[in-house]
Amino acid sequence: MQNQSQKQKKRQKCTHMSAEECKRLRSEIKLGPCDMCRILGIPRRTYQDYEAGRRGIPESVATQIREAYRRNREFMAGLPARIETWFFRDFPGGVIPSVHVEKEGEGL
């Protein structure tokens, strides 16, 4: 019985992020649980325990989750500018040239 009490105390000390916050951040960056496991380099079951609230989230893991979220938000925020730069680089003046494709059976 004492062992269970020690586990609960340890679990309570490791609450650097709530399970709800962990789920919310993962879902906002449109990642599945397995993708997040690969990013964090932890077993799938461990991550499931974090999201279910069965295990406290250590500070190092919470920091990695927040960093993944921040990087994703920065990437998505800069995406329109990168697309615009690419578009005008490949299509000067913003005009996409039309390409005439011959249909089968039609010849010149």
Distance bins in CASP14 RR format, pairs under 12 A and 6 or more apart:
PFRMAT RR
TARGET T0000
AUTHOR 0000-0000-0000
RMODE 2
METHOD distances of the structure
MODEL  1
1 7 0 0 0 0 0 1 0 0 0 0 0
1 8 0 0 0 0 0 1 0 0 0 0 0
2 8 0 0 0 0 0 1 0 0 0 0 0
2 9 0 0 0 0 0 1 0 0 0 0 0
3 9 0 0 0 0 0 1 0 0 0 0 0
3 10 0 0 0 0 0 1 0 0 0 0 0
4 10 0 0 0 0 0 1 0 0 0 0 0
4 11 0 0 0 0 0 1 0 0 0 0 0
5 11 0 0 0 0 0 1 0 0 0 0 0
5 12 0 0 0 0 0 1 0 0 0 0 0
6 12 0 0 0 0 0 1 0 0 0 0 0
6 13 0 0 0 0 0 1 0 0 0 0 0
7 13 0 0 0 0 0 1 0 0 0 0 0
7 14 0 0 0 0 0 1 0 0 0 0 0
7 54 0 0 0 0 0 1 0 0 0 0 0
7 55 0 0 0 0 1 0 0 0 0 0 0
7 56 0 0 0 0 0 1 0 0 0 0 0
8 14 0 0 0 0 0 1 0 0 0 0 0
8 15 0 0 0 0 0 1 0 0 0 0 0
8 54 0 0 0 0 0 1 0 0 0 0 0
8 55 0 0 0 0 0 1 0 0 0 0 0
8 56 0 0 0 0 0 1 0 0 0 0 0
9 15 0 0 0 0 0 1 0 0 0 0 0
9 56 0 0 0 0 0 1 0 0 0 0 0
10 55 0 0 0 0 1 0 0 0 0 0 0
10 56 0 0 0 0 1 0 0 0 0 0 0
10 58 0 0 0 0 0 1 0 0 0 0 0
11 19 0 0 0 0 0 1 0 0 0 0 0
11 49 0 0 0 0 0 1 0 0 0 0 0
11 50 0 0 0 0 0 1 0 0 0 0 0
11 53 0 0 0 0 1 0 0 0 0 0 0
11 54 0 0 0 0 1 0 0 0 0 0 0
11 55 1 0 0 1 0 0 0 0 0 0 0
11 56 1 0 1 0 0 0 0 0 0 0 0
11 57 0 0 0 0 1 0 0 0 0 0 0
11 58 0 0 0 0 0 1 0 0 0 0 0
12 53 0 0 0 0 0 1 0 0 0 0 0
12 55 0 0 0 0 0 1 0 0 0 0 0
12 56 0 0 0 0 1 0 0 0 0 0 0
12 57 0 0 0 0 0 1 0 0 0 0 0
13 55 0 0 0 0 0 1 0 0 0 0 0
13 56 0 0 0 0 1 0 0 0 0 0 0
13 57 0 0 0 0 0 1 0 0 0 0 0
13 58 0 0 0 0 1 0 0 0 0 0 0
13 59 0 0 0 0 0 1 0 0 0 0 0
14 49 0 0 0 0 0 1 0 0 0 0 0
14 50 0 0 0 0 1 0 0 0 0 0 0
14 53 0 0 0 0 0 1 0 0 0 0 0
14 54 0 0 0 0 0 1 0 0 0 0 0
14 55 1 0 0 1 0 0 0 0 0 0 0
14 56 1 0 1 0 0 0 0 0 0 0 0
14 57 1 0 0 1 0 0 0 0 0 0 0
14 58 1 0 1 0 0 0 0 0 0 0 0
14 59 1 0 0 1 0 0 0 0 0 0 0
14 60 0 0 0 0 0 1 0 0 0 0 0
14 61 0 0 0 0 1 0 0 0 0 0 0
14 62 0 0 0 0 1 0 0 0 0 0 0
15 21 0 0 0 0 0 1 0 0 0 0 0
15 22 0 0 0 0 0 1 0 0 0 0 0
15 50 0 0 0 0 0 1 0 0 0 0 0
15 53 0 0 0 0 1 0 0 0 0 0 0
15 55 0 0 0 0 0 1 0 0 0 0 0
15 56 1 0 1 0 0 0 0 0 0 0 0
15 57 1 0 0 1 0 0 0 0 0 0 0
15 58 0 0 0 0 1 0 0 0 0 0 0
15 59 0 0 0 0 1 0 0 0 0 0 0
15 61 0 0 0 0 0 1 0 0 0 0 0
15 62 0 0 0 0 1 0 0 0 0 0 0
16 22 0 0 0 0 0 1 0 0 0 0 0
16 50 0 0 0 0 0 1 0 0 0 0 0
16 56 0 0 0 0 1 0 0 0 0 0 0
16 57 1 0 1 0 0 0 0 0 0 0 0
16 58 1 0 0 1 0 0 0 0 0 0 0
16 59 1 0 1 0 0 0 0 0 0 0 0
16 60 0 0 0 0 1 0 0 0 0 0 0
16 61 1 0 0 1 0 0 0 0 0 0 0
16 62 1 0 1 0 0 0 0 0 0 0 0
16 63 1 0 0 1 0 0 0 0 0 0 0
16 64 0 0 0 0 0 1 0 0 0 0 0
16 65 0 0 0 0 1 0 0 0 0 0 0
16 66 0 0 0 0 1 0 0 0 0 0 0
17 23 0 0 0 0 0 1 0 0 0 0 0
17 24 0 0 0 0 0 1 0 0 0 0 0
17 25 0 0 0 0 1 0 0 0 0 0 0
17 26 0 0 0 0 0 1 0 0 0 0 0
17 50 0 0 0 0 1 0 0 0 0 0 0
17 51 0 0 0 0 0 1 0 0 0 0 0
17 53 0 0 0 0 0 1 0 0 0 0 0
17 55 0 0 0 0 0 1 0 0 0 0 0
17 56 0 0 0 0 1 0 0 0 0 0 0
17 57 1 0 1 0 0 0 0 0 0 0 0
17 58 0 0 0 0 1 0 0 0 0 0 0
17 59 0 0 0 0 1 0 0 0 0 0 0
17 60 0 0 0 0 0 1 0 0 0 0 0
17 61 1 0 0 1 0 0 0 0 0 0 0
17 62 1 1 0 0 0 0 0 0 0 0 0
17 63 0 0 0 0 1 0 0 0 0 0 0
17 64 0 0 0 0 0 1 0 0 0 0 0
17 65 1 0 0 1 0 0 0 0 0 0 0
17 66 1 0 0 1 0 0 0 0 0 0 0
17 69 0 0 0 0 0 1 0 0 0 0 0
18 24 0 0 0 0 1 0 0 0 0 0 0
18 25 0 0 0 0 0 1 0 0 0 0 0
18 50 0 0 0 0 1 0 0 0 0 0 0
18 51 0 0 0 0 0 1 0 0 0 0 0
18 52 0 0 0 0 0 1 0 0 0 0 0
18 53 0 0 0 0 1 0 0 0 0 0 0
18 56 0 0 0 0 1 0 0 0 0 0 0
18 57 0 0 0 0 1 0 0 0 0 0 0
18 62 0 0 0 0 1 0 0 0 0 0 0
18 65 0 0 0 0 0 1 0 0 0 0 0
19 25 0 0 0 0 0 1 0 0 0 0 0
19 26 0 0 0 0 0 1 0 0 0 0 0
19 47 0 0 0 0 0 1 0 0 0 0 0
19 48 0 0 0 0 0 1 0 0 0 0 0
19 49 0 0 0 0 1 0 0 0 0 0 0
19 50 1 0 0 1 0 0 0 0 0 0 0
19 51 1 0 1 0 0 0 0 0 0 0 0
19 52 1 0 0 1 0 0 0 0 0 0 0
19 53 1 1 0 0 0 0 0 0 0 0 0
19 54 0 0 0 0 1 0 0 0 0 0 0
19 55 0 0 0 0 1 0 0 0 0 0 0
19 56 0 0 0 0 1 0 0 0 0 0 0
19 57 1 0 0 1 0 0 0 0 0 0 0
19 62 0 0 0 0 0 1 0 0 0 0 0
19 65 0 0 0 0 0 1 0 0 0 0 0
20 26 0 0 0 0 0 1 0 0 0 0 0
20 27 0 0 0 0 0 1 0 0 0 0 0
20 50 0 0 0 0 0 1 0 0 0 0 0
20 51 0 0 0 0 1 0 0 0 0 0 0
20 52 0 0 0 0 0 1 0 0 0 0 0
20 53 0 0 0 0 1 0 0 0 0 0 0
20 57 0 0 0 0 0 1 0 0 0 0 0
21 27 0 0 0 0 0 1 0 0 0 0 0
21 28 0 0 0 0 0 1 0 0 0 0 0
21 50 0 0 0 0 0 1 0 0 0 0 0
21 51 0 0 0 0 0 1 0 0 0 0 0
21 53 0 0 0 0 0 1 0 0 0 0 0
21 56 0 0 0 0 0 1 0 0 0 0 0
21 57 0 0 0 0 1 0 0 0 0 0 0
21 62 0 0 0 0 1 0 0 0 0 0 0
21 65 0 0 0 0 1 0 0 0 0 0 0
21 66 0 0 0 0 1 0 0 0 0 0 0
21 69 0 0 0 0 1 0 0 0 0 0 0
22 28 0 0 0 0 0 1 0 0 0 0 0
22 29 0 0 0 0 0 1 0 0 0 0 0
22 31 0 0 0 0 0 1 0 0 0 0 0
22 33 0 0 0 0 0 1 0 0 0 0 0
22 36 0 0 0 0 1 0 0 0 0 0 0
22 40 0 0 0 0 0 1 0 0 0 0 0
22 46 0 0 0 0 0 1 0 0 0 0 0
22 47 0 0 0 0 1 0 0 0 0 0 0
22 48 0 0 0 0 0 1 0 0 0 0 0
22 49 0 0 0 0 0 1 0 0 0 0 0
22 50 1 0 1 0 0 0 0 0 0 0 0
22 51 1 0 1 0 0 0 0 0 0 0 0
22 52 0 0 0 0 1 0 0 0 0 0 0
22 53 0 0 0 0 1 0 0 0 0 0 0
22 55 0 0 0 0 0 1 0 0 0 0 0
22 56 0 0 0 0 1 0 0 0 0 0 0
22 57 1 0 0 1 0 0 0 0 0 0 0
22 58 0 0 0 0 0 1 0 0 0 0 0
22 61 0 0 0 0 1 0 0 0 0 0 0
22 62 1 0 0 1 0 0 0 0 0 0 0
22 64 0 0 0 0 0 1 0 0 0 0 0
22 65 1 0 0 1 0 0 0 0 0 0 0
22 66 0 0 0 0 1 0 0 0 0 0 0
22 68 0 0 0 0 0 1 0 0 0 0 0
22 69 0 0 0 0 0 1 0 0 0 0 0
23 29 0 0 0 0 0 1 0 0 0 0 0
23 31 0 0 0 0 0 1 0 0 0 0 0
23 32 0 0 0 0 0 1 0 0 0 0 0
23 33 0 0 0 0 1 0 0 0 0 0 0
23 36 0 0 0 0 1 0 0 0 0 0 0
23 47 0 0 0 0 0 1 0 0 0 0 0
23 48 0 0 0 0 0 1 0 0 0 0 0
23 50 0 0 0 0 1 0 0 0 0 0 0
23 51 1 0 1 0 0 0 0 0 0 0 0
23 52 0 0 0 0 1 0 0 0 0 0 0
23 53 0 0 0 0 1 0 0 0 0 0 0
23 57 0 0 0 0 0 1 0 0 0 0 0
23 65 0 0 0 0 0 1 0 0 0 0 0
23 69 0 0 0 0 0 1 0 0 0 0 0
24 31 0 0 0 0 0 1 0 0 0 0 0
24 51 0 0 0 0 0 1 0 0 0 0 0
24 65 0 0 0 0 0 1 0 0 0 0 0
24 66 0 0 0 0 0 1 0 0 0 0 0
24 69 0 0 0 0 1 0 0 0 0 0 0
25 31 0 0 0 0 1 0 0 0 0 0 0
25 32 0 0 0 0 0 1 0 0 0 0 0
25 36 0 0 0 0 1 0 0 0 0 0 0
25 39 0 0 0 0 0 1 0 0 0 0 0
25 40 0 0 0 0 0 1 0 0 0 0 0
25 50 0 0 0 0 0 1 0 0 0 0 0
25 51 0 0 0 0 0 1 0 0 0 0 0
25 57 0 0 0 0 0 1 0 0 0 0 0
25 61 0 0 0 0 0 1 0 0 0 0 0
25 62 0 0 0 0 1 0 0 0 0 0 0
25 63 0 0 0 0 0 1 0 0 0 0 0
25 64 0 0 0 0 0 1 0 0 0 0 0
25 65 1 0 1 0 0 0 0 0 0 0 0
25 66 1 0 0 1 0 0 0 0 0 0 0
25 67 0 0 0 0 0 1 0 0 0 0 0
25 68 1 0 0 1 0 0 0 0 0 0 0
25 69 1 0 1 0 0 0 0 0 0 0 0
25 70 0 0 0 0 1 0 0 0 0 0 0
25 71 0 0 0 0 0 1 0 0 0 0 0
25 72 0 0 0 0 1 0 0 0 0 0 0
25 73 0 0 0 0 1 0 0 0 0 0 0
26 32 1 0 0 1 0 0 0 0 0 0 0
26 33 1 0 0 1 0 0 0 0 0 0 0
26 34 0 0 0 0 0 1 0 0 0 0 0
26 35 0 0 0 0 1 0 0 0 0 0 0
26 36 1 0 1 0 0 0 0 0 0 0 0
26 37 0 0 0 0 0 1 0 0 0 0 0
26 39 0 0 0 0 1 0 0 0 0 0 0
26 40 0 0 0 0 0 1 0 0 0 0 0
26 47 0 0 0 0 1 0 0 0 0 0 0
26 48 0 0 0 0 0 1 0 0 0 0 0
26 50 0 0 0 0 1 0 0 0 0 0 0
26 51 1 0 0 1 0 0 0 0 0 0 0
26 57 0 0 0 0 0 1 0 0 0 0 0
26 64 0 0 0 0 0 1 0 0 0 0 0
26 65 1 0 0 1 0 0 0 0 0 0 0
26 66 0 0 0 0 0 1 0 0 0 0 0
26 68 0 0 0 0 1 0 0 0 0 0 0
26 69 0 0 0 0 1 0 0 0 0 0 0
26 72 0 0 0 0 0 1 0 0 0 0 0
27 33 0 0 0 0 1 0 0 0 0 0 0
27 35 0 0 0 0 0 1 0 0 0 0 0
27 36 0 0 0 0 0 1 0 0 0 0 0
27 51 0 0 0 0 0 1 0 0 0 0 0
27 65 0 0 0 0 0 1 0 0 0 0 0
27 69 0 0 0 0 0 1 0 0 0 0 0
27 72 0 0 0 0 0 1 0 0 0 0 0
28 36 0 0 0 0 0 1 0 0 0 0 0
28 65 0 0 0 0 0 1 0 0 0 0 0
28 66 0 0 0 0 0 1 0 0 0 0 0
28 68 0 0 0 0 0 1 0 0 0 0 0
28 69 1 0 0 1 0 0 0 0 0 0 0
28 70 0 0 0 0 0 1 0 0 0 0 0
28 72 0 0 0 0 1 0 0 0 0 0 0
28 73 0 0 0 0 1 0 0 0 0 0 0
28 76 0 0 0 0 0 1 0 0 0 0 0
29 35 0 0 0 0 1 0 0 0 0 0 0
29 36 0 0 0 0 1 0 0 0 0 0 0
29 39 0 0 0 0 1 0 0 0 0 0 0
29 65 0 0 0 0 1 0 0 0 0 0 0
29 66 0 0 0 0 0 1 0 0 0 0 0
29 67 0 0 0 0 0 1 0 0 0 0 0
29 68 1 0 0 1 0 0 0 0 0 0 0
29 69 1 0 1 0 0 0 0 0 0 0 0
29 70 0 0 0 0 1 0 0 0 0 0 0
29 71 0 0 0 0 1 0 0 0 0 0 0
29 72 1 0 1 0 0 0 0 0 0 0 0
29 73 1 0 0 1 0 0 0 0 0 0 0
29 74 0 0 0 0 0 1 0 0 0 0 0
29 75 0 0 0 0 1 0 0 0 0 0 0
29 76 0 0 0 0 1 0 0 0 0 0 0
30 36 0 0 0 0 0 1 0 0 0 0 0
30 68 0 0 0 0 0 1 0 0 0 0 0
30 69 0 0 0 0 0 1 0 0 0 0 0
30 72 0 0 0 0 1 0 0 0 0 0 0
30 73 0 0 0 0 0 1 0 0 0 0 0
30 75 0 0 0 0 0 1 0 0 0 0 0
30 76 0 0 0 0 1 0 0 0 0 0 0
31 37 0 0 0 0 1 0 0 0 0 0 0
31 38 0 0 0 0 1 0 0 0 0 0 0
31 39 1 0 0 1 0 0 0 0 0 0 0
31 40 0 0 0 0 0 1 0 0 0 0 0
31 47 0 0 0 0 0 1 0 0 0 0 0
31 51 0 0 0 0 0 1 0 0 0 0 0
31 65 0 0 0 0 0 1 0 0 0 0 0
31 68 1 0 0 1 0 0 0 0 0 0 0
31 69 0 0 0 0 1 0 0 0 0 0 0
31 71 0 0 0 0 0 1 0 0 0 0 0
31 72 0 0 0 0 1 0 0 0 0 0 0
32 38 0 0 0 0 1 0 0 0 0 0 0
32 39 0 0 0 0 0 1 0 0 0 0 0
32 44 0 0 0 0 0 1 0 0 0 0 0
32 47 0 0 0 0 1 0 0 0 0 0 0
32 48 0 0 0 0 0 1 0 0 0 0 0
32 51 0 0 0 0 0 1 0 0 0 0 0
32 68 0 0 0 0 0 1 0 0 0 0 0
33 39 0 0 0 0 0 1 0 0 0 0 0
33 40 0 0 0 0 0 1 0 0 0 0 0
33 42 0 0 0 0 0 1 0 0 0 0 0
33 43 0 0 0 0 0 1 0 0 0 0 0
33 44 1 0 0 1 0 0 0 0 0 0 0
33 45 0 0 0 0 0 1 0 0 0 0 0
33 46 0 0 0 0 0 1 0 0 0 0 0
33 47 1 0 1 0 0 0 0 0 0 0 0
33 48 1 0 0 1 0 0 0 0 0 0 0
33 49 0 0 0 0 0 1 0 0 0 0 0
33 50 0 0 0 0 1 0 0 0 0 0 0
33 51 1 0 0 1 0 0 0 0 0 0 0
33 52 0 0 0 0 0 1 0 0 0 0 0
33 65 0 0 0 0 0 1 0 0 0 0 0
34 40 0 0 0 0 0 1 0 0 0 0 0
34 41 0 0 0 0 0 1 0 0 0 0 0
34 42 0 0 0 0 0 1 0 0 0 0 0
34 43 0 0 0 0 0 1 0 0 0 0 0
34 44 1 0 1 0 0 0 0 0 0 0 0
34 45 0 0 0 0 0 1 0 0 0 0 0
34 47 0 0 0 0 1 0 0 0 0 0 0
34 48 0 0 0 0 1 0 0 0 0 0 0
35 41 0 0 0 0 0 1 0 0 0 0 0
35 44 0 0 0 0 0 1 0 0 0 0 0
35 47 0 0 0 0 0 1 0 0 0 0 0
35 68 0 0 0 0 1 0 0 0 0 0 0
35 72 0 0 0 0 0 1 0 0 0 0 0
36 42 0 0 0 0 1 0 0 0 0 0 0
36 43 0 0 0 0 0 1 0 0 0 0 0
36 44 0 0 0 0 1 0 0 0 0 0 0
36 46 0 0 0 0 0 1 0 0 0 0 0
36 47 1 0 0 1 0 0 0 0 0 0 0
36 48 0 0 0 0 0 1 0 0 0 0 0
36 50 0 0 0 0 1 0 0 0 0 0 0
36 51 0 0 0 0 1 0 0 0 0 0 0
36 57 0 0 0 0 0 1 0 0 0 0 0
36 61 0 0 0 0 0 1 0 0 0 0 0
36 64 0 0 0 0 1 0 0 0 0 0 0
36 65 1 0 0 1 0 0 0 0 0 0 0
36 68 1 0 0 1 0 0 0 0 0 0 0
36 69 0 0 0 0 0 1 0 0 0 0 0
36 72 0 0 0 0 0 1 0 0 0 0 0
37 43 1 0 0 1 0 0 0 0 0 0 0
37 44 1 0 1 0 0 0 0 0 0 0 0
37 45 0 0 0 0 1 0 0 0 0 0 0
37 46 1 0 0 1 0 0 0 0 0 0 0
37 47 1 0 1 0 0 0 0 0 0 0 0
37 48 0 0 0 0 1 0 0 0 0 0 0
37 49 0 0 0 0 0 1 0 0 0 0 0
37 50 0 0 0 0 1 0 0 0 0 0 0
37 51 0 0 0 0 0 1 0 0 0 0 0
37 61 0 0 0 0 0 1 0 0 0 0 0
37 64 0 0 0 0 0 1 0 0 0 0 0
37 65 0 0 0 0 0 1 0 0 0 0 0
37 68 0 0 0 0 0 1 0 0 0 0 0
38 44 0 0 0 0 1 0 0 0 0 0 0
38 47 0 0 0 0 1 0 0 0 0 0 0
38 64 0 0 0 0 0 1 0 0 0 0 0
38 68 0 0 0 0 0 1 0 0 0 0 0
39 47 0 0 0 0 1 0 0 0 0 0 0
39 61 0 0 0 0 0 1 0 0 0 0 0
39 64 1 0 0 1 0 0 0 0 0 0 0
39 65 0 0 0 0 1 0 0 0 0 0 0
39 67 0 0 0 0 1 0 0 0 0 0 0
39 68 1 0 1 0 0 0 0 0 0 0 0
39 69 0 0 0 0 0 1 0 0 0 0 0
39 71 0 0 0 0 1 0 0 0 0 0 0
39 72 0 0 0 0 0 1 0 0 0 0 0
40 46 0 0 0 0 1 0 0 0 0 0 0
40 47 1 0 0 1 0 0 0 0 0 0 0
40 50 0 0 0 0 1 0 0 0 0 0 0
40 51 0 0 0 0 0 1 0 0 0 0 0
40 57 0 0 0 0 0 1 0 0 0 0 0
40 58 0 0 0 0 0 1 0 0 0 0 0
40 60 0 0 0 0 1 0 0 0 0 0 0
40 61 1 0 0 1 0 0 0 0 0 0 0
40 62 0 0 0 0 0 1 0 0 0 0 0
40 63 0 0 0 0 0 1 0 0 0 0 0
40 64 1 0 1 0 0 0 0 0 0 0 0
40 65 1 0 0 1 0 0 0 0 0 0 0
40 66 0 0 0 0 0 1 0 0 0 0 0
40 67 0 0 0 0 0 1 0 0 0 0 0
40 68 1 0 0 1 0 0 0 0 0 0 0
41 47 0 0 0 0 1 0 0 0 0 0 0
41 60 0 0 0 0 0 1 0 0 0 0 0
41 61 0 0 0 0 1 0 0 0 0 0 0
41 64 0 0 0 0 1 0 0 0 0 0 0
41 65 0 0 0 0 0 1 0 0 0 0 0
41 68 0 0 0 0 0 1 0 0 0 0 0
42 48 0 0 0 0 0 1 0 0 0 0 0
42 49 0 0 0 0 0 1 0 0 0 0 0
42 50 0 0 0 0 1 0 0 0 0 0 0
42 51 0 0 0 0 0 1 0 0 0 0 0
42 55 0 0 0 0 0 1 0 0 0 0 0
42 57 0 0 0 0 0 1 0 0 0 0 0
42 58 0 0 0 0 1 0 0 0 0 0 0
42 60 0 0 0 0 0 1 0 0 0 0 0
42 61 1 0 0 1 0 0 0 0 0 0 0
42 64 0 0 0 0 1 0 0 0 0 0 0
42 65 0 0 0 0 0 1 0 0 0 0 0
43 49 0 0 0 0 1 0 0 0 0 0 0
43 50 0 0 0 0 0 1 0 0 0 0 0
43 55 0 0 0 0 0 1 0 0 0 0 0
43 61 0 0 0 0 0 1 0 0 0 0 0
44 50 0 0 0 0 0 1 0 0 0 0 0
44 51 0 0 0 0 0 1 0 0 0 0 0
45 51 0 0 0 0 0 1 0 0 0 0 0
45 52 0 0 0 0 0 1 0 0 0 0 0
45 54 0 0 0 0 0 1 0 0 0 0 0
45 55 0 0 0 0 1 0 0 0 0 0 0
46 52 0 0 0 0 0 1 0 0 0 0 0
46 53 0 0 0 0 0 1 0 0 0 0 0
46 54 0 0 0 0 1 0 0 0 0 0 0
46 55 1 0 0 1 0 0 0 0 0 0 0
46 56 0 0 0 0 0 1 0 0 0 0 0
46 57 0 0 0 0 1 0 0 0 0 0 0
46 58 0 0 0 0 0 1 0 0 0 0 0
46 61 0 0 0 0 1 0 0 0 0 0 0
47 53 0 0 0 0 0 1 0 0 0 0 0
47 54 0 0 0 0 0 1 0 0 0 0 0
47 55 0 0 0 0 1 0 0 0 0 0 0
47 56 0 0 0 0 0 1 0 0 0 0 0
47 57 0 0 0 0 1 0 0 0 0 0 0
47 58 0 0 0 0 0 1 0 0 0 0 0
47 61 0 0 0 0 1 0 0 0 0 0 0
47 64 0 0 0 0 0 1 0 0 0 0 0
47 65 0 0 0 0 1 0 0 0 0 0 0
48 54 0 0 0 0 1 0 0 0 0 0 0
48 55 0 0 0 0 1 0 0 0 0 0 0
49 55 1 1 0 0 0 0 0 0 0 0 0
49 56 0 0 0 0 1 0 0 0 0 0 0
49 57 0 0 0 0 1 0 0 0 0 0 0
49 58 0 0 0 0 0 1 0 0 0 0 0
49 61 0 0 0 0 0 1 0 0 0 0 0
50 56 1 0 0 1 0 0 0 0 0 0 0
50 57 1 0 1 0 0 0 0 0 0 0 0
50 58 0 0 0 0 1 0 0 0 0 0 0
50 61 1 0 0 1 0 0 0 0 0 0 0
50 62 0 0 0 0 1 0 0 0 0 0 0
50 64 0 0 0 0 0 1 0 0 0 0 0
50 65 0 0 0 0 1 0 0 0 0 0 0
51 57 0 0 0 0 1 0 0 0 0 0 0
51 61 0 0 0 0 0 1 0 0 0 0 0
51 65 0 0 0 0 0 1 0 0 0 0 0
55 61 0 0 0 0 1 0 0 0 0 0 0
56 62 0 0 0 0 1 0 0 0 0 0 0
57 63 0 0 0 0 1 0 0 0 0 0 0
57 64 0 0 0 0 1 0 0 0 0 0 0
57 65 1 0 0 1 0 0 0 0 0 0 0
57 66 0 0 0 0 0 1 0 0 0 0 0
58 64 0 0 0 0 1 0 0 0 0 0 0
58 65 0 0 0 0 0 1 0 0 0 0 0
59 65 0 0 0 0 0 1 0 0 0 0 0
59 66 0 0 0 0 0 1 0 0 0 0 0
60 66 0 0 0 0 0 1 0 0 0 0 0
60 67 0 0 0 0 0 1 0 0 0 0 0
61 67 0 0 0 0 0 1 0 0 0 0 0
61 68 0 0 0 0 0 1 0 0 0 0 0
62 68 0 0 0 0 0 1 0 0 0 0 0
62 69 0 0 0 0 0 1 0 0 0 0 0
63 69 0 0 0 0 0 1 0 0 0 0 0
63 70 0 0 0 0 0 1 0 0 0 0 0
64 70 0 0 0 0 0 1 0 0 0 0 0
64 71 0 0 0 0 0 1 0 0 0 0 0
65 71 0 0 0 0 0 1 0 0 0 0 0
65 72 0 0 0 0 0 1 0 0 0 0 0
66 72 0 0 0 0 0 1 0 0 0 0 0
66 73 0 0 0 0 0 1 0 0 0 0 0
67 73 0 0 0 0 0 1 0 0 0 0 0
67 74 0 0 0 0 0 1 0 0 0 0 0
68 74 0 0 0 0 0 1 0 0 0 0 0
68 75 0 0 0 0 0 1 0 0 0 0 0
69 75 0 0 0 0 0 1 0 0 0 0 0
69 76 0 0 0 0 0 1 0 0 0 0 0
70 76 0 0 0 0 0 1 0 0 0 0 0
70 77 0 0 0 0 0 1 0 0 0 0 0
71 77 0 0 0 0 0 1 0 0 0 0 0
71 78 0 0 0 0 0 1 0 0 0 0 0
72 78 0 0 0 0 0 1 0 0 0 0 0
72 79 0 0 0 0 0 1 0 0 0 0 0
73 79 0 0 0 0 0 1 0 0 0 0 0
74 81 0 0 0 0 0 1 0 0 0 0 0
74 82 0 0 0 0 0 1 0 0 0 0 0
75 81 0 0 0 0 0 1 0 0 0 0 0
75 82 0 0 0 0 1 0 0 0 0 0 0
76 82 0 0 0 0 0 1 0 0 0 0 0
76 83 0 0 0 0 0 1 0 0 0 0 0
78 84 0 0 0 0 1 0 0 0 0 0 0
78 85 0 0 0 0 0 1 0 0 0 0 0
79 85 0 0 0 0 0 1 0 0 0 0 0
79 86 0 0 0 0 0 1 0 0 0 0 0
80 86 0 0 0 0 0 1 0 0 0 0 0
80 87 0 0 0 0 0 1 0 0 0 0 0
81 87 0 0 0 0 0 1 0 0 0 0 0
81 88 0 0 0 0 0 1 0 0 0 0 0
82 88 0 0 0 0 0 1 0 0 0 0 0
82 89 0 0 0 0 0 1 0 0 0 0 0
83 89 0 0 0 0 0 1 0 0 0 0 0
83 90 0 0 0 0 0 1 0 0 0 0 0
83 91 0 0 0 0 0 1 0 0 0 0 0
84 90 0 0 0 0 0 1 0 0 0 0 0
84 91 0 0 0 0 0 1 0 0 0 0 0
84 93 0 0 0 0 0 1 0 0 0 0 0
84 94 0 0 0 0 1 0 0 0 0 0 0
85 91 0 0 0 0 0 1 0 0 0 0 0
86 94 0 0 0 0 0 1 0 0 0 0 0
87 93 0 0 0 0 1 0 0 0 0 0 0
87 94 1 0 0 1 0 0 0 0 0 0 0
87 95 0 0 0 0 0 1 0 0 0 0 0
87 96 0 0 0 0 1 0 0 0 0 0 0
88 94 1 0 0 1 0 0 0 0 0 0 0
88 95 0 0 0 0 0 1 0 0 0 0 0
88 96 0 0 0 0 0 1 0 0 0 0 0
90 96 0 0 0 0 1 0 0 0 0 0 0
90 97 0 0 0 0 0 1 0 0 0 0 0
91 97 1 0 0 1 0 0 0 0 0 0 0
91 98 0 0 0 0 0 1 0 0 0 0 0
100 106 0 0 0 0 0 1 0 0 0 0 0
100 108 0 0 0 0 0 1 0 0 0 0 0
102 108 1 0 0 1 0 0 0 0 0 0 0
END
